[in-house]
């Protein structure tokens, strides 16, 4: 390998390796969060609460469509990390090129479906009539660029699976700057309002996709992407789908439960929608390090399983759990008591801030449950078990959450009741994953054969 701008997860001090890998990942995802956050900031300050509610109503639909395809690429990332850890260049080459073939096909289908179905889904979600026109327009412009989003995430996932978190960081920094500049230009100068922020996001995603594809096609490492060789290897595609479909379904169905939550939330009015939307932005930033730590967990476990370093796998799991819980306690306290300050960056409307702060008071104490669950899921995925984690996640984060809304909202028709459904289902999911880890995953971490 002539070029290797990556952090090794199979050698060296464990905690140091974790932090060196996760650090650029956090910063990169921080910039990625700036996409929709910048949209909400610009719209909330220069357009109004109605437009802010439109973007909030759109977010869950975007997560539903895009999340499924990106979830599928997680299966590819697991396989790529394992082959890279094992030094298997032939099968790594096949995995990379088959994955990109699948992403191109999936991106085209998502664009078509998103553009056609957006108004119907918004109506089914009980979205207020005054919000639907802006929300539908935002979604249609966004989905035109779905292919760019998916290609970037596949490319970044490939680099991260091989230990390179620095280049995705650089590309996200660049695309985020493009997004911020274009948001300001389109909204404050050209007065394009909601369509302007959607167009800015589309162009920024194109920039990030071009950058990551350029890197993959010009590297000298064994994961190099050769455009003329992008095709489907049937056996490899089956293997990718075996690990990717459960993760994709888990992401999509969890997003579907959030769409259902959004439909209940819409019934509390546009101010509650706007407040929950801006807290969602703060929440995304707050949980970003934990999400990145979960991704690092998957990559770390997969690479070390591929390299057959099983003692390192078990020691690494303890480090992940310790780091995650420490972060959860600190961040949970901060957002429970001090979330109003960050919320005022998005709006000066006191009612909107009030609804957002209420959400923080309920969700903050539950972060330790969510982050523990994420670390356990990341460990199971890295060990090659995506199906059971899918079932447990769907049961708790979708099934029980919908059951909670169906039973509890009529009995206690308060927005507090709606918010409380999140920590309750995080807790049940953490308990289920903890039991599953002890019974099924922990014994496998000492096996001497490959999980693939």
C-alpha positions as CSV (number, residue, x, y, z in Angstrom):
1,X,0.0,0.0,0.0
2,X,1.6,3.2,-1.1
3,X,-0.9,5.6,0.3
4,X,-2.5,5.1,3.7
5,X,-4.0,8.2,5.4
6,X,-5.8,6.1,8.0
7,X,-5.8,5.3,11.7
8,X,-5.1,1.7,12.5
9,X,-7.8,0.1,14.8
10,X,-6.0,-3.3,14.9
11,X,-2.8,-2.2,16.7
12,X,-1.6,0.3,19.3
13,X,-3.2,1.7,22.5
14,X,-7.0,0.9,22.3
15,X,-8.4,4.1,23.7
16,X,-6.0,6.3,21.8
17,X,-6.9,4.5,18.5
18,X,-10.6,5.0,19.3
19,X,-10.2,8.7,19.9
20,X,-8.0,9.3,16.9
21,X,-10.5,7.5,14.6
22,X,-13.6,9.1,16.2
23,X,-12.3,12.6,16.4
24,X,-12.3,13.4,12.7
25,X,-15.5,11.5,12.4
26,X,-17.2,13.8,14.9
27,X,-15.9,16.9,13.3
28,X,-17.0,15.7,9.8
29,X,-20.5,14.7,11.0
30,X,-20.6,18.1,12.8
31,X,-20.3,19.8,9.5
32,X,-22.8,17.4,7.9
33,X,-25.3,18.4,10.6
34,X,-24.8,22.0,9.4
35,X,-26.8,21.2,6.2
36,X,-30.3,21.2,7.7
37,X,-29.3,23.2,10.7
38,X,-28.2,26.1,8.5
39,X,-31.5,25.7,6.6
40,X,-33.5,26.0,9.9
41,X,-31.3,28.9,11.2
42,X,-31.7,31.0,8.0
43,X,-35.4,30.2,7.6
44,X,-36.2,30.7,11.3
45,X,-34.6,34.1,11.3
46,X,-35.3,35.5,7.8
47,X,-38.6,33.8,6.7
48,X,-40.7,32.7,9.7
49,X,-42.1,30.0,11.9
50,X,-44.3,28.6,9.2
51,X,-41.4,27.9,6.9
52,X,-39.5,26.4,9.9
53,X,-42.3,24.0,10.5
54,X,-42.3,23.0,6.8
55,X,-38.6,22.0,7.0
56,X,-39.3,20.1,10.3
57,X,-42.1,18.2,8.7
58,X,-39.8,17.3,5.7
59,X,-37.0,16.0,7.9
60,X,-38.6,12.7,8.9
61,X,-39.6,11.9,5.4
62,X,-36.1,12.5,4.1
63,X,-34.8,10.2,6.9
64,X,-37.2,7.5,5.9
65,X,-36.2,7.4,2.2
66,X,-32.5,8.2,2.5
67,X,-32.0,6.3,5.7
68,X,-33.0,3.0,4.1
69,X,-30.4,3.2,1.3
70,X,-27.7,4.5,3.7
71,X,-28.6,1.7,6.1
72,X,-28.0,-0.8,3.3
73,X,-24.6,0.7,2.7
74,X,-23.8,-0.1,6.3
75,X,-23.7,-3.7,5.4
76,X,-21.1,-2.9,2.7
77,X,-19.1,-1.0,5.3
78,X,-19.0,-4.0,7.7
79,X,-17.8,-6.3,4.9
80,X,-15.2,-3.7,3.6
81,X,-13.8,-3.3,7.2
82,X,-13.5,-7.0,7.6
83,X,-11.8,-7.6,4.3
84,X,-9.5,-4.6,4.9
85,X,-8.5,-5.9,8.3
86,X,-7.8,-9.3,6.8
87,X,-5.8,-7.7,3.8
88,X,-8.1,-9.5,1.3
89,X,-7.7,-7.1,-1.7
90,X,-9.6,-9.3,-4.2
91,X,-12.8,-9.5,-2.2
92,X,-12.5,-5.9,-1.0
93,X,-12.4,-4.7,-4.6
94,X,-15.5,-6.7,-5.4
95,X,-17.3,-5.3,-2.3
96,X,-16.5,-1.7,-3.1
97,X,-17.6,-1.9,-6.8
98,X,-20.7,-3.9,-6.1
99,X,-21.7,-1.4,-3.4
100,X,-21.4,1.6,-5.7
101,X,-23.4,-0.2,-8.4
102,X,-26.2,-0.7,-5.9
103,X,-26.0,2.9,-4.6
104,X,-26.4,4.4,-8.1
105,X,-29.5,2.2,-8.7
106,X,-30.9,3.0,-5.3
107,X,-30.3,6.7,-5.6
108,X,-32.2,7.0,-8.8
109,X,-35.2,5.1,-7.4
110,X,-35.2,7.2,-4.2
111,X,-35.3,10.4,-6.3
112,X,-38.2,9.2,-8.3
113,X,-40.2,7.9,-5.3
114,X,-39.5,11.0,-3.2
115,X,-40.6,13.4,-5.8
116,X,-43.8,11.5,-6.6
117,X,-44.9,10.6,-3.0
118,X,-43.9,13.6,-0.9
119,X,-47.3,15.5,-1.0
120,X,-49.2,12.3,-0.3
121,X,-47.0,11.4,2.7
122,X,-47.3,15.0,4.1
123,X,-51.1,14.8,3.9
124,X,-51.1,11.4,5.6
125,X,-48.9,12.8,8.4
126,X,-51.7,15.2,9.4
127,X,-49.4,18.1,8.3
128,X,-51.3,21.5,8.6
129,X,-52.6,22.7,5.3
130,X,-50.7,25.9,5.4
131,X,-47.4,24.0,5.8
132,X,-47.8,21.5,3.0
133,X,-46.9,23.7,-0.1
134,X,-43.5,24.8,1.3
135,X,-42.8,21.3,2.7
136,X,-43.6,19.5,-0.5
137,X,-41.5,21.9,-2.6
138,X,-38.5,21.6,-0.2
139,X,-38.8,17.8,-0.4
140,X,-39.0,17.7,-4.2
141,X,-35.9,19.8,-4.6
142,X,-34.0,17.8,-2.0
143,X,-34.9,14.5,-3.6
144,X,-33.5,15.6,-6.9
145,X,-30.1,15.4,-5.2
146,X,-30.7,12.1,-3.4
147,X,-28.2,10.3,-5.6
148,X,-25.4,12.8,-4.5
149,X,-26.3,12.2,-0.9
150,X,-26.2,8.4,-1.2
151,X,-22.9,8.4,-3.2
152,X,-21.2,10.6,-0.7
153,X,-22.3,8.4,2.2
154,X,-21.2,5.3,0.4
155,X,-17.8,6.8,-0.4
156,X,-17.3,8.2,3.1
157,X,-18.4,4.9,4.5
158,X,-15.7,3.1,2.4
159,X,-13.0,5.4,3.6
160,X,-14.1,5.2,7.2
161,X,-14.3,1.4,7.1
162,X,-10.6,1.3,6.0
163,X,-9.6,3.7,8.8
164,X,-9.6,7.0,6.9
165,X,-11.8,9.5,8.7
166,X,-9.8,12.6,7.7
167,X,-10.7,12.9,4.0
168,X,-14.5,12.7,4.7
169,X,-13.9,15.5,7.2
170,X,-12.2,17.7,4.6
171,X,-15.0,17.2,2.1
172,X,-17.8,17.9,4.6
173,X,-16.0,21.1,5.7
174,X,-15.9,22.3,2.1
175,X,-19.5,21.3,1.2
176,X,-20.8,22.9,4.5
177,X,-19.2,26.2,3.6
178,X,-20.8,26.0,0.2
179,X,-24.2,25.3,1.8
180,X,-23.9,28.2,4.3
181,X,-22.9,30.7,1.6
182,X,-25.6,29.6,-0.8
183,X,-28.3,29.6,2.0
184,X,-27.5,33.2,2.8
185,X,-27.3,34.1,-0.9
186,X,-30.6,32.4,-2.0
187,X,-32.7,33.5,1.0
188,X,-31.4,37.0,1.9
189,X,-30.4,38.2,-1.5
190,X,-32.6,36.4,-4.0
191,X,-35.5,35.9,-1.5
192,X,-36.1,32.3,-2.6
193,X,-37.2,31.2,0.9
194,X,-37.7,27.5,1.4
195,X,-36.8,26.4,-2.2
196,X,-33.6,28.4,-1.8
197,X,-32.4,26.4,1.2
198,X,-33.3,23.2,-0.5
199,X,-31.3,24.1,-3.6
200,X,-28.3,25.2,-1.5
201,X,-28.3,21.7,0.1
202,X,-28.6,20.0,-3.2
203,X,-25.5,21.8,-4.6
204,X,-23.5,21.3,-1.4
205,X,-24.2,17.5,-1.6
206,X,-23.1,17.5,-5.2
207,X,-19.8,19.0,-4.1
208,X,-19.2,16.4,-1.3
209,X,-20.1,13.5,-3.7
210,X,-17.6,14.8,-6.3
211,X,-14.8,15.2,-3.7
212,X,-15.2,11.7,-2.2
213,X,-15.4,10.0,-5.6
214,X,-12.3,11.8,-6.7
215,X,-10.5,10.5,-3.7
216,X,-11.6,6.9,-4.2
217,X,-10.7,6.9,-7.9
218,X,-7.2,8.4,-7.3
219,X,-6.0,6.5,-4.2
220,X,-3.2,3.9,-4.5
221,X,-4.7,1.8,-1.6
222,X,-6.4,-1.5,-2.2
223,X,-9.9,-0.1,-2.0
224,X,-9.5,2.1,-5.1
225,X,-12.7,2.7,-7.1
226,X,-12.4,2.1,-10.9
227,X,-15.5,3.5,-12.6
228,X,-15.3,1.2,-15.6
229,X,-15.4,-1.8,-13.2
230,X,-18.6,-0.7,-11.3
231,X,-20.9,-3.7,-11.7
232,X,-22.8,-6.2,-9.7
233,X,-21.1,-9.3,-8.4
234,X,-24.1,-11.5,-7.6
235,X,-22.4,-13.4,-4.8
236,X,-21.0,-10.2,-3.2
237,X,-24.3,-8.4,-3.6
238,X,-26.1,-11.2,-1.7
239,X,-23.5,-10.9,1.1
240,X,-23.9,-7.1,1.2
241,X,-27.7,-7.4,1.3
242,X,-27.5,-10.1,4.0
243,X,-25.9,-7.6,6.3
244,X,-27.3,-4.4,4.8
245,X,-31.1,-5.2,4.5
246,X,-31.6,-5.7,8.3
247,X,-29.8,-2.4,9.0
248,X,-31.6,-0.6,6.2
249,X,-35.0,-1.9,7.4
250,X,-34.1,-0.9,10.9
251,X,-33.2,2.6,9.9
252,X,-36.3,2.9,7.6
253,X,-38.8,1.5,10.1
254,X,-37.3,3.6,13.0
255,X,-37.7,6.6,10.7
256,X,-41.2,5.5,9.9
257,X,-42.0,5.5,13.7
258,X,-40.6,9.1,13.8
259,X,-42.9,10.0,10.9
260,X,-45.8,8.7,13.0
261,X,-44.5,10.6,16.0
262,X,-44.4,13.7,13.7
263,X,-48.1,13.1,12.7
264,X,-49.1,13.2,16.4
265,X,-46.9,16.2,17.0
266,X,-48.5,18.0,14.1
267,X,-51.8,17.8,16.0
268,X,-50.3,20.2,18.6
269,X,-50.0,23.0,16.1
270,X,-47.2,24.8,14.1
271,X,-45.6,26.3,17.2
272,X,-45.0,22.9,18.7
273,X,-43.8,21.6,15.4
274,X,-41.3,24.5,15.1
275,X,-40.1,24.0,18.7
276,X,-39.6,20.3,18.3
277,X,-37.8,20.9,15.0
278,X,-35.3,23.3,16.5
279,X,-34.7,21.1,19.5
280,X,-34.1,18.2,17.0
281,X,-31.3,20.3,15.6
282,X,-29.7,20.8,19.0
283,X,-30.3,17.1,19.8
284,X,-28.5,16.1,16.6
285,X,-25.4,18.0,17.6
286,X,-25.6,16.7,21.1
287,X,-25.8,13.1,20.1
288,X,-23.4,13.4,17.2
289,X,-20.3,12.2,19.2
290,X,-22.3,9.2,20.5
291,X,-23.5,8.3,17.0
292,X,-19.9,8.5,15.7
293,X,-18.7,6.4,18.6
294,X,-21.3,3.7,17.7
295,X,-20.0,3.8,14.1
296,X,-16.4,3.5,15.3
297,X,-17.5,0.5,17.4
298,X,-18.8,-1.3,14.3
299,X,-15.6,-0.6,12.3
300,X,-13.3,-1.4,15.3
301,X,-15.0,-4.7,16.0
302,X,-15.2,-5.7,12.3
303,X,-11.5,-4.9,11.6
304,X,-10.3,-6.7,14.6
305,X,-12.5,-9.7,14.0
306,X,-11.1,-9.8,10.4
307,X,-7.5,-9.6,11.8
308,X,-8.5,-12.3,14.4
309,X,-7.5,-10.1,17.4
310,X,-10.3,-11.3,19.7
311,X,-8.7,-10.2,23.0
312,X,-8.5,-6.7,21.6
313,X,-12.1,-6.9,20.6
314,X,-13.3,-7.5,24.1
315,X,-11.0,-4.8,25.7
316,X,-12.2,-2.3,23.1
317,X,-15.9,-3.0,23.9
318,X,-15.3,-2.0,27.5
319,X,-13.6,1.3,26.4
320,X,-16.5,2.1,24.1
321,X,-19.0,1.6,26.9
322,X,-17.1,3.7,29.4
323,X,-16.6,6.6,26.9
324,X,-20.2,6.5,25.8
325,X,-21.7,6.5,29.3
326,X,-19.4,9.4,30.5
327,X,-20.5,11.5,27.5
328,X,-24.2,10.6,28.0
329,X,-24.2,11.8,31.6
330,X,-22.6,15.2,30.9
331,X,-24.6,16.0,27.8
332,X,-27.9,14.8,29.4
333,X,-27.5,17.2,32.3
334,X,-26.6,20.1,30.1
335,X,-29.6,19.7,27.7
336,X,-32.0,19.0,30.5
337,X,-31.3,22.3,32.3
338,X,-29.7,24.6,29.7
339,X,-31.2,23.9,26.3
340,X,-33.2,27.2,26.0
341,X,-30.0,29.1,25.2
342,X,-29.1,27.2,22.0
343,X,-32.7,27.2,21.0
344,X,-32.8,31.0,20.9
345,X,-30.2,30.9,18.1
346,X,-32.9,29.6,15.8
347,X,-35.9,31.8,16.7
348,X,-36.9,34.7,18.9
349,X,-40.5,33.4,19.4
350,X,-40.8,32.5,23.1
351,X,-43.5,29.9,22.5
352,X,-41.3,28.0,20.0
353,X,-38.4,28.1,22.5
354,X,-40.8,26.9,25.3
355,X,-41.8,23.8,23.3
356,X,-38.2,23.0,22.4
357,X,-37.0,23.4,26.0
358,X,-39.8,21.0,27.2
359,X,-38.4,18.4,24.9
360,X,-34.9,18.8,26.3
361,X,-36.1,18.4,29.8
362,X,-37.7,15.0,29.0
363,X,-35.1,13.6,26.6
364,X,-31.9,14.7,28.3
365,X,-32.0,12.3,31.3
366,X,-32.6,9.4,28.9
367,X,-29.5,9.9,26.8
368,X,-27.5,7.3,28.8
369,X,-30.0,4.6,27.8
370,X,-29.8,5.6,24.1
371,X,-26.0,5.7,24.0
372,X,-25.7,2.4,25.8
373,X,-28.0,0.9,23.3
374,X,-26.1,2.3,20.4
375,X,-22.8,0.9,21.6
376,X,-24.3,-2.5,22.0
377,X,-25.8,-2.3,18.5
378,X,-22.5,-1.2,17.0
379,X,-20.8,-4.2,18.7
380,X,-23.3,-6.7,17.4
381,X,-23.1,-5.3,13.8
382,X,-19.3,-5.4,13.9
383,X,-19.5,-9.0,14.9
384,X,-21.6,-9.7,11.8
385,X,-25.1,-9.8,13.5
386,X,-27.4,-7.3,11.9
387,X,-30.6,-9.3,11.8
388,X,-31.2,-9.6,15.5
389,X,-30.3,-6.0,16.2
390,X,-32.9,-5.1,13.5
391,X,-35.6,-7.1,15.2
392,X,-34.9,-5.7,18.7
393,X,-34.7,-2.1,17.4
394,X,-37.9,-2.4,15.4
395,X,-39.7,-4.0,18.4
396,X,-38.7,-1.2,20.8
397,X,-38.0,1.9,18.8
398,X,-40.9,1.4,16.4
399,X,-43.5,-1.1,17.8
400,X,-43.4,0.0,21.4
401,X,-43.2,3.6,20.6
402,X,-46.3,3.5,18.4
403,X,-48.1,1.5,21.0
404,X,-47.1,4.1,23.6
405,X,-48.6,6.9,21.4
406,X,-51.7,4.9,20.6
407,X,-52.5,4.1,24.3
408,X,-51.1,7.0,26.2
409,X,-51.9,10.1,24.1
410,X,-55.7,9.5,24.4
411,X,-55.3,8.9,28.1
412,X,-52.9,11.8,28.7
413,X,-53.3,14.2,25.8
414,X,-50.2,16.3,26.5
415,X,-47.0,17.0,24.5
416,X,-45.1,15.7,27.5
417,X,-46.7,12.3,26.9
418,X,-45.4,12.4,23.3
419,X,-41.9,13.3,24.3
420,X,-41.7,10.7,27.1
421,X,-42.2,8.0,24.5
422,X,-38.5,8.5,23.5
423,X,-36.7,7.7,26.8
424,X,-39.2,4.9,27.6
425,X,-38.4,3.0,24.4
426,X,-34.7,3.8,24.6
427,X,-34.8,2.1,28.0
428,X,-36.6,-1.0,26.8
429,X,-34.2,-1.2,23.8
430,X,-31.1,-0.9,26.0
431,X,-32.4,-3.7,28.3
432,X,-33.1,-6.0,25.3
433,X,-29.8,-5.4,23.7
434,X,-27.9,-5.9,27.0
435,X,-29.5,-9.3,27.4
436,X,-28.9,-10.2,23.8
437,X,-25.2,-9.1,24.1
438,X,-24.6,-11.3,27.2
439,X,-26.4,-14.3,25.7
440,X,-25.3,-14.3,22.1
441,X,-22.6,-11.7,21.2
442,X,-20.2,-11.9,24.1
443,X,-19.5,-15.6,23.6
444,X,-18.7,-15.1,19.9
445,X,-16.1,-12.5,20.6
446,X,-13.7,-15.2,21.6
447,X,-14.3,-17.5,18.6
448,X,-11.3,-18.2,16.4
449,X,-13.0,-18.2,13.0
450,X,-14.2,-15.4,10.8
451,X,-17.8,-14.2,11.4
452,X,-18.1,-13.7,7.6
